[in-house]
Amino acid sequence: HKLRIMPETNFHQLHIFHTVARLGSFSKAADDLSISQPAVSIQVRELEATLGAPLIHRLRRGLQLTDTGEAVFGYTQRIFALSEEMRSAVQDIQGLKAGRLTIGSSSTPGEYILPWAIGKFRKRYPGVEVSLAISNTQSIVERIIKHELDLGMAGATVSLPGLASFTYVEDEIVIIASPEHPIAMAGNVSMEDLIGQEFILREEGSATRHTAEEYLSKSGIAIKVNMELGSNEAVKRAVAAGLGLGVVSRYAVEPNTLIGFLTIVEVHGWDCHRPLTVFHRDDKNLPPAQKAFLEFLREQKPLPWEASEGDAP
């Protein structure tokens, strides 16, 4: 009997199918790959013809992978992870003269900690390209597990199977006010003075907000949430406009206090902290750029305002 061999599959077609399956949309895949949507559809159909089985159910709204499609997607995840591992191994041999690092972060470390750390890292390794995506912690974790991101940083402890993590720094959560706010002008502020005060907080789901509300609740302090905003910068501007008190990381506000834009309210008994955590896949064979960046973070722990003082001539 002659041995029947499946026709050779096209790596380009596998990549297109993988992108469609990963993003759950032909149009999103077309945007991600910078090709037309009809071109995406044609390549997927040709791959289905080569494999002799449908991979995707085209629905009125969206798509669904067939059982075969799910199996093939499992293989493409491994194929492209190995492809990236191969590329990284070549870069490792070349001595990290080139490389690519993809990082995900929640808003506070992504806006105020990581840009500084990345800048310091790229002075040492200028050939490494770095991209930083700011999102919620759950999304970052999922993308790391899917090999879409190399590592992440968040304002909370991250402890999940398949991930390794370490605390980068203990972040102090502080209360901020406009310099003209009665609380800021009073001096000698107690925890009880916060009761009934109007606060401007981040949106529900924010790690900064969760940490502050949990601390206030344990301290028996009830506040009024006057406004919810989607970013640290929006909170700071609303506070500066006199709309209420705010709660942010000290790293988010330190420069603003030096120029008198905002003030940190020193409250007797206030001691609110949370860990900023770095996390990544628990893999012994990490790409060299990722390995170098993790070692850099552990050893150097560059922080914006403290480090800038130390760098002064």
Summary of the structure (lengths in Angstrom):
residues: 313
radius of gyration: 24.5
end to end distance: 79.8
largest distance: 93.2
contacts: 946
relative contact order: 0.13
helix: 48%
strand: 23%
